């Protein structure tokens, strides 16, 4: 395991190296998960890219300081980690809130990012009322108050039926996220609106959605893709909110095709 002190907190991360002439892929996770969700994706990139995964503050083995957090906190953590590792010109793949983090890093430090892969995310996620209700549920009942509902939004009925044991494992992952981490990050998402800034994105970008995503509907992902100049858009069929778990093979195919077309590989 690898740890670094970034901005006064301990971040858990993993680096899987590749030859120096290969591109670097950085992965940023969704709310309520740790970097293990990328396992079935990264195994298909070993040797082809250097891979960087990390647990954002409040998640996984990283510190969970008291809420509230801001999106700038999360972006500064990723900036600090990339600087710590000596990275620049990376391809950053962000899932859900990870996509907001990636966009914020790009706006702040364009030298760090050469391309964006925006999975099941947008420039604005949800409404104030939705996030305030979610936060209140967790404040009152802890993580168990929302975990079953989260599974229904994340995964298709077919996945939950055919892979019930896996679903139970991902439920455990969400249930064990520190309350401060979940609430703090929910507040950061609630308070972030990057729609105007999306118009100024100049790096190659692709937005990827799931046709059965209950957290970030594909129409919302598409709306952001239309804001970003020359952004590519792909929709995964029979897929919910976590394509790296539910459709990893197809997700990898899309990412690799994007990298070739954008001359990133």
Secondary structure, DSSP 8 states (H G I E B T S, - for coil): -EEEEETTEEEEEEEE---TTS-EEEEE--TT--GGGGHHHHTTTBTTBEEEEE--TTSTTS----S---HHHHHHHHHHHHHHHT--SEEEEEETHHHHHHHHHHHH-GGGEEEEEEES--SS-S-HHHHHHHHHHHHHH-GGGTHHHHHHHHS-HHHHHHTHHHHHHHHHHHHTS-HHHHHHHHHHHHT---HHHHTT--SEEEEEEETT-SSS-HHHHHHHHHHSTT-EEEEETT--S-HHHHSHHHHHHHHHHHHHHTT--
